[in-house]
Amino acid sequence: MALRHSNPNPRVGCVIVSSDGLVVGLGHTQRAGAPHAEVMALRAARSNGHSTEGSTVFVTLEPCSHHGRTPPCCDALIDARVAKVVIASMDPNPLVGGRGVERLRAAGVVVDVLPDGSDIARASRELNIGFFSRMIRGTPWVRMKMAASLDGTSALNNGASQWITGERARTDGHAWRARACAVLTGIGTVLQDDPRLDVRLPGVTRQPHLVVVDSDLNTPVSARLFEPAAEGLQRQVWIFHSALDPERQTALAAKGARLFHAPGIDNKVDLAAMLRDLARQEVNELHVEAGYKLNGSLLREGLVDELLLYQAPMLLGQGAGISSLGPLNQLQDGVALKFISVDCVGEDLRIVARVKGRDTFLQSPDI
């Protein structure tokens, strides 16, 4: 569950093992402002009548050492008189980075940090790829979701696209949407499809914010994206624009939208500046569900980290592609990818492919 609802905090798990080798406490980070993994595991141990004195604590990320939305986790471990803490990965947050370890050791707690190259350390960083991206690069991890036929058609020439993929693939897409801090789309998709772009899954506990790239402020005040999200959960609608139109800005703000003025070249939104702004809004993973034009712009500007592509077992021939990337003159001008996974989801194929070189910050993070 922490995969979906701990945002914008990192996804952290904690296991407490007693001095005689018994697992006495388990916990994971709760929603922002609620207890972190270490506190949850300590509470679990105590609620079951177990002492934590002399125990060993295994945690996926360095315990925090600063007062943020919650008190420092390293203080809770020190107060619990644990003997040892084993950390899978150091925290890239400059407010923490090493200070948690120093505080624990100063209190006499033995601390082991796994080597960066270990499988567990890499898995911990992959679990928090968006958090590491925001802290180290200053931008979210950008994952672009697309659905197409086997020959790459995402919509017919008449605009028909619902539904190319099957129900299981669409449900799977909602699970990926749910893990993101925000969903990004473009004004073309808003005007053509009038989507809500919320998460519609059983048991959903939070909704990602919705980001719209709308250079000329053409988002209708009647758009469905302003309707309450599924389960009545709150989310914010953020509109990035380049034009200035006080009347439209006032009308959209009255609907609850937050407006970000990010002018770029040719009166378009500066997409790179937008990503930096989103990082400042604590967006870790940005899930893109847009049309081929915005997809092409993001790819051309080198702003995409990962592709999430669902391919249906059908051929549709001419129609809209998944992005307006080309035309290219040389093969080497294409976007080089590496496959992360290829799986069948229902009758469809799900491909996760990462843009080569975009994840190098994970290999040996500068913390």
N, C-alpha and C positions, 0 to 999 in steps of 0.2 A: 504493500500500500504506500510506503514512503516514496516509491518511484513516481507516484502520481500526485501526492498531496503535500510534500515537504517544501515545495518551491515557495520562495526563492532560496531557501536554505538547501545545503547539500543533502544528498541521500546518504544517511549514515546508519549503520547497524552496530549493535554492541552485544557481546556475550560475556557474562561473568562466570568464572569457574572458581569454585571454592578451593581452599588449600588441600582438600583431600580428593580433588579431581572431579567434583560433581558440577554440572551446569546448574547454576542457581538463579540466574537472571538473564532475560533476553529483552531487547528493546530496540526500537528504531525511532528516528526523528519524526515528530508530529508536525502539525501545521505551523506555519510561521507564528511565532509568539507563544507557542506551546512547548512543552519540554523536549529536549534533545534526546538522542539515543541513550547516552550514558545515564541520564537521570531516570529514564523509563526502565532501564535494566536494573538500576539500584532499587527502584520502587518495587519492581517485580520480585526481586530477591527478598526484600523485607516483608512484602505482603504474604510471602510463603514461609515466613519464619526463619529465613536463612541469614546468617551473619555474613557481612562482606569483608570483615577484617581479615587481612592476609590473603585475599583472593587475587586472581589474575584476571585482568580485563582485556578483552580483545575488541578493538574498535577499527572501523574501516577508514576513519579520518582522524587526524590529530584533534584531541579535545580542545574546545575553544577556551580562550583565556581572557576574553574581554566581555564587558557588559554590553550586550546588544539588546535584542528583544527579550532575552532571558539571561540569568546570571551565568558566570563561567562554569563550564562543565568540569574543568580540571579541579576547581575548588570542591565540587561535589564529590569527586573521586578521592581527593585528599581527606575530606571530612569523613568519608566512608572507611578510611584506613586500609585502602587496598595496598597490596604489596608490589604489584607489577602491572604495567600497561603495555600491551603490544599493539603497535599502530601500523596499519597497512600502508598509509600514505600521509605525508605531511599536508597541512592545510595551505592552499595557495593564497588565501586571504591575507593581505599585508597586516591586518589587525591581529592576526593569529600567528602565521608562519614561524614556527619555532618557539614561540613564547609559551605555548601550552606545555611543550616538552620541558622547557627550562623550569617552569613553575612546578611541575610534578617532581622533577629531579631535585629541586631545591628543598622539597618537602620530604625527601628520602624515598620517593617511589622509584623503583627500577623501571626504566623505559627502554623498550626495544622498538626500533623503527625498521621495517622490512626494507631491503634494498630496492631501489627504483626499478631494477630489471626483473624483479620477481613476478611470477604470474599473479599473485594476490594483489601486489601493488598496482600492477597494470589494470587488473579488473576493477579495483577501487577507483582509479582515475577514469576508466571507461564509464563506470556507473555514474560518475559526476562530470561527464565531458563538458556539459554546458557551464557548470560552475567553474571548472578550471579554465574554460575559454574566456568567461567574463572576467575572471580575476587576473589572468595572465595576458590575454590579448586585448581586453577592453571591449570585446564584442561578444554577442551570443554565438552559440553553435547553431548554424543555419542548416536545417534539414528541409529539403524540398520534396514534397509528396506529389506524385503524379499517377494517373491511371490512363492506360492506353490499350489499344488492341496490340496483337503480336507484331503488326507492321507499323506501330508507332502513332496511330491516329488517336487523338484524345477527344475529338468531336467531329461530327459530320459537317459538311459545308453549310447545312442549314442550322447549325448550332446544337443539334441534338447530341447529348452526351450521357444522359441518365437512363439506364445505368450500363456502362460498359463492363464493369466488374460485378461479381456476385455479392450476395449479402455477407458472406463470411469475410471477404476482403474488405468490404465497407466497415464492418464491425472492427476488424483489425486496425483499419485506418483511424477509427475513433480512439482506440487504445494508444496509438502513437500521438494523436492529438492531445490526449489527456495528460501525457507526461510532459508536455511543453509548458513553458511559462506564458507564451503568447502564440496566437495564430495570425499569420500575415496573409492578406489577400490584396488584390488591386481593384480599382474602381470599375474596370471592365467586367470583372466577375460579379461585383455588387449589382451593376446595372443589368447584366444579362441574366443572372441566375437568382438574384435576391436571396442569398443564402443566410442562414443564421450562424453557421460555423461554430456551434457549441458542441460540447461532448454529450452524447446521448448513450450512456452506458449505465447498467444497473449499479447502484451503490456509489455513483460518482460523488465526491466530496468537495471538489473545487472545479471552477471553470477557468481555463486560460483566458487571458485578456485577448481582445481582438484588435489587430492593427490593420489599417486601411491606407494604402498608398493612393492618394487622390490629389494630384497636382492642382487641379482647378476647382476643388471643393464642389464636386458634382454629386456627392453622396446624398440621396433623397432623405429627408427627415422621416419619411414613411418606411424606410428600409427595414427589413425584418431583423437585421443585426442589432437594432435598438430594442427588440422585444426581450422580455425576460428569458434568460438561458434555462436550459433543462434543469429540473429539480429546484427551480427558484433560486439557484445559486448566483451570487453577484459576480460580475466581471466588468471591466472597463473597456470602453471603445476609444482607441487612440487613432486619430486621423493625421497623417503626415501630408502636408501640402506645400506648394510653392507660391501660388497666387494669394493675393490679399483681397478679401471681399468681406468687409465688416458685417454686412447683412447676413450672408451665408454663415460666417463664423458665429455670429450671435445665435442663429437658428439651430445650428448643430450643437453648440455648447448648451443650449436649452434642452436638448435631447439627452444630455449627459456626456457628450463626447469631449475628450481632451484633445486639443488641437496643438500640433507641433509644426512650426514654420521651419522648413528645411529646404530652402531654394537651392537648386543646382543649375546645371547647364541646360539651355533651351527651355527654361521655365518648367523643368521636371524636378521631382524630388531628388535630393542628393541621397542616394541609397546608402552610401558608406557612412555619411553623417547620421543617417537614421539608425543604423545598427549601433553606433556609439551612443546615441541617445537612448536606445532600448536597453543597452547595458547599464546605463545610469538609472534606468527604471527597474533594475534588478531582474532583467530577463536573462535566463540561463540558456534555455533551448528555445529557438524560434522555429515554429513549424509553418512552412510556406504551403498554402493551397491557393494557387493563383492561375491565371491564364498564360498562354504561351508567350505573350508580349513581356509581362513582368518577369516570368521565368527566364526568358532570354536576356533581359537586362541584368538580372542578378548574376547569371552565369557569365555573361560577357565582362562584367566588372570584377569577376573573381571573388564574389561574395558568398558563394555557396560552398558548404563543407561536405554535405552528404545528400544523396538522392535516395528516396524511398519510392520505388516504382512498382506499381501493380500492373501486370500484363494479363489481359484476358485471352483465352484460346479462340480468337476469331480474327479474321482479316476484314478491314473496313475500307481499304483503298484510300482514295483522296479525302482530305479533310484537314482539320487543324492538327499540327504536330504538338509535341509536348513543350517545345520552346522555339522561339525565333532566334536561334543562335547564329545561324549562317546568313548568307553563304560564305564558306571558307575557301581559300585558294590552295591551302596545303594541309595535308593530313595532320601534320604536327601542330597545327593551330587548333585542333580539337581539344576538348576538355578531357584530360587523362584521368581515368578512374581506376580504383581497385575494388574488387568485389569483397564485401564483408560477409554477406550471407545470401543464399538463394533458396527459397522455400516455397512449397505449395501451400496456399491458403484457400481451402475449398477447391474450386476448379481453376483458380487463378494462380499466377506466379508472383511472388513478392521478392523483389531484388533490393538489397541495401548495398549501395556502392558509395565509396568515399572518394572525394577529389584528392588525387595524390598530393601529398605534402601538407595537407591542411591540418593533420593531426600531430605534427612533429612536436608541438608544445607539450604533448602528453608523454613523450618518450623520456625526457629528463627535464621536468619542470623546474624553472628557476625560482626556488622558494627560499 
